[in-house]
Amino acid sequence: MNYDKFKKAVFLLWVYLLVSGSIYGYEIFIYRTYADKKPISREKAIHLYGEFFGQFQSPGTFPSYNDLSGAEDRWNYGFRNLIFITEKTSFLCQLVTHDDGNSRTKFDWHFSLRHLLFENLVLIIGHDSDHDSDHTSFVDGRRYYVNRNYLGFGFPLKKGNFYFEPFVWAFLPNTKHRVHLDLSGGDMRQEYGMRMGMILKARASLHFQIISQADKLFSPGQALLADLILRIKLLDWFELSAGGSLWQDLKESPLGHNKKFHKLLWGIAIPF
């Protein structure tokens, strides 16, 4: 994609997000093969890969704010940028904004660095930060800010148009996110799960991930998060998107709750 056109597109997207009036920032998993990837180490220049996306969530019960309160989340807009640093190292940047249908409620950043150590072993270093736009939280009486830093490993397996990756990572002590959906559990310490991608036909692909969240290392999770996304390519630069997400407690919380959020997704993506 022409770099000047890309800068213009990013500028226009930011203008739209500023004037337009998942619940925390984790990576949206979209499997692409990138057969023509151009790493910085070889090209001596930055080549961006990724997509702009927008989606409508209905029916859905995911709340808009970081303290899991507010009206249901209805619209997401954002982008994903992937940079190949070397043949074995890549960097992902992702922005997701949230809108309840009347105003922009929060925005989530995700950053992750992946380095291939061996054929089926990837080192993963990640950071997520989520900001309420204008909201006084019931948690601490101010804008509730969620920050996550983690270190872990993925075990990718590829065969033809099929991709499978179990993964596990641990959160650093400054992580500010609780495992139960009523926020009564302990601070999150570990996530583990799996991702699966399939290119069904030349213009269709399926993307799935499931994540278990735990407040102790090497322990069963207290909550589960799952995403399923179907992409249909109408043009090389335009795709339809449909799917769903589920986030629920696996165990009763200390307050005696067992909550669940769900949503169906309908949207578009513009890959570049």
WOGI-V73862 format. One record per backbone hydrogen bond with DSSP energy under -1.0 kcal/mol. NH is the residue of the N-H (numbers start at 0). CO is the residue of the C=O. E is the energy in kcal/mol with one decimal. If there is no record, write none. Layout:
nh=NH co=CO e=E
nh=NH co=CO e=E
//
This chain:
nh=5 co=1 e=-2.1
nh=6 co=2 e=-2.5
nh=7 co=3 e=-1.9
nh=8 co=4 e=-2.4
nh=9 co=5 e=-2.6
nh=10 co=6 e=-2.2
nh=11 co=7 e=-2.5
nh=12 co=8 e=-2.2
nh=13 co=9 e=-2.4
nh=14 co=10 e=-2.3
nh=15 co=11 e=-2.3
nh=16 co=12 e=-2.5
nh=17 co=13 e=-2.2
nh=18 co=14 e=-1.9
nh=19 co=15 e=-2.1
nh=25 co=23 e=-1.6
nh=36 co=33 e=-1.4
nh=39 co=83 e=-2.2
nh=40 co=84 e=-2.3
nh=42 co=38 e=-2.6
nh=43 co=39 e=-2.6
nh=48 co=81 e=-2.0
nh=50 co=79 e=-1.8
nh=51 co=269 e=-1.6
nh=52 co=77 e=-2.5
nh=53 co=267 e=-2.0
nh=54 co=75 e=-2.5
nh=55 co=265 e=-3.7
nh=56 co=73 e=-2.7
nh=57 co=263 e=-1.3
nh=60 co=261 e=-3.2
nh=63 co=70 e=-1.6
nh=64 co=68 e=-1.9
nh=67 co=64 e=-1.9
nh=72 co=61 e=-3.8
nh=73 co=98 e=-2.5
nh=74 co=98 e=-2.4
nh=75 co=54 e=-2.2
nh=76 co=96 e=-1.1
nh=77 co=52 e=-2.0
nh=78 co=94 e=-1.4
nh=79 co=50 e=-2.5
nh=80 co=92 e=-3.2
nh=81 co=48 e=-3.9
nh=82 co=90 e=-2.6
nh=84 co=88 e=-1.8
nh=85 co=88 e=-1.6
nh=89 co=113 e=-2.4
nh=90 co=82 e=-2.7
nh=91 co=111 e=-2.8
nh=92 co=80 e=-2.6
nh=93 co=109 e=-2.5
nh=94 co=78 e=-2.5
nh=95 co=107 e=-2.3
nh=96 co=76 e=-3.0
nh=97 co=105 e=-3.0
nh=98 co=74 e=-1.7
nh=99 co=102 e=-1.8
nh=104 co=97 e=-2.0
nh=106 co=130 e=-2.1
nh=107 co=95 e=-3.2
nh=108 co=128 e=-2.9
nh=109 co=93 e=-2.3
nh=110 co=126 e=-2.8
nh=111 co=91 e=-1.9
nh=112 co=124 e=-2.9
nh=113 co=89 e=-2.5
nh=114 co=122 e=-2.3
nh=115 co=87 e=-2.7
nh=116 co=120 e=-2.1
nh=117 co=120 e=-1.6
nh=120 co=117 e=-1.3
nh=121 co=153 e=-2.8
nh=122 co=114 e=-3.0
nh=123 co=151 e=-2.7
nh=124 co=112 e=-2.3
nh=125 co=149 e=-2.2
nh=126 co=110 e=-2.9
nh=127 co=147 e=-2.6
nh=128 co=108 e=-1.9
nh=129 co=145 e=-2.5
nh=130 co=106 e=-2.6
nh=132 co=104 e=-3.6
nh=136 co=141 e=-2.3
nh=140 co=136 e=-1.5
nh=145 co=129 e=-1.7
nh=147 co=127 e=-2.9
nh=149 co=125 e=-2.3
nh=150 co=169 e=-2.3
nh=151 co=123 e=-2.6
nh=152 co=167 e=-2.8
nh=153 co=121 e=-2.4
nh=154 co=165 e=-2.6
nh=156 co=163 e=-2.8
nh=158 co=161 e=-2.4
nh=161 co=158 e=-1.9
nh=162 co=196 e=-2.7
nh=163 co=156 e=-2.5
nh=164 co=194 e=-2.8
nh=166 co=192 e=-2.4
nh=167 co=152 e=-2.3
nh=168 co=190 e=-2.5
nh=169 co=150 e=-2.6
nh=170 co=188 e=-2.1
nh=171 co=148 e=-2.7
nh=174 co=171 e=-2.0
nh=175 co=146 e=-3.1
nh=178 co=185 e=-1.7
nh=182 co=179 e=-1.9
nh=187 co=176 e=-3.5
nh=188 co=213 e=-2.8
nh=189 co=213 e=-2.0
nh=190 co=168 e=-2.1
nh=191 co=211 e=-1.7
nh=192 co=166 e=-2.2
nh=193 co=209 e=-1.8
nh=194 co=164 e=-1.9
nh=195 co=207 e=-2.9
nh=196 co=162 e=-2.3
nh=197 co=205 e=-2.6
nh=198 co=160 e=-2.1
nh=200 co=203 e=-1.5
nh=203 co=200 e=-1.1
nh=204 co=230 e=-2.1
nh=205 co=197 e=-3.0
nh=206 co=228 e=-2.6
nh=207 co=195 e=-2.6
nh=208 co=226 e=-2.1
nh=209 co=193 e=-2.2
nh=210 co=224 e=-3.4
nh=211 co=191 e=-3.2
nh=212 co=222 e=-2.9
nh=213 co=189 e=-2.6
nh=221 co=212 e=-3.1
nh=222 co=212 e=-1.5
nh=223 co=247 e=-2.7
nh=224 co=210 e=-2.9
nh=225 co=245 e=-2.6
nh=226 co=208 e=-2.5
nh=227 co=243 e=-2.4
nh=228 co=206 e=-2.9
nh=229 co=241 e=-3.9
nh=230 co=204 e=-2.7
nh=231 co=239 e=-2.3
nh=232 co=202 e=-2.7
nh=233 co=237 e=-1.8
nh=234 co=237 e=-2.1
nh=237 co=234 e=-1.3
nh=238 co=268 e=-2.6
nh=239 co=231 e=-2.9
nh=240 co=266 e=-2.8
nh=241 co=229 e=-2.2
nh=242 co=264 e=-1.7
nh=243 co=227 e=-2.3
nh=244 co=262 e=-2.3
nh=245 co=225 e=-2.3
nh=246 co=260 e=-2.6
nh=247 co=223 e=-2.3
nh=248 co=258 e=-2.6
nh=249 co=221 e=-3.3
nh=250 co=221 e=-1.3
nh=252 co=256 e=-3.1
nh=255 co=252 e=-2.2
nh=260 co=246 e=-3.4
nh=262 co=244 e=-1.8
nh=263 co=58 e=-1.7
nh=264 co=242 e=-2.6
nh=265 co=55 e=-2.1
nh=266 co=240 e=-2.8
nh=267 co=53 e=-2.4
nh=268 co=238 e=-2.1
nh=269 co=51 e=-3.1
nh=271 co=49 e=-2.5
//
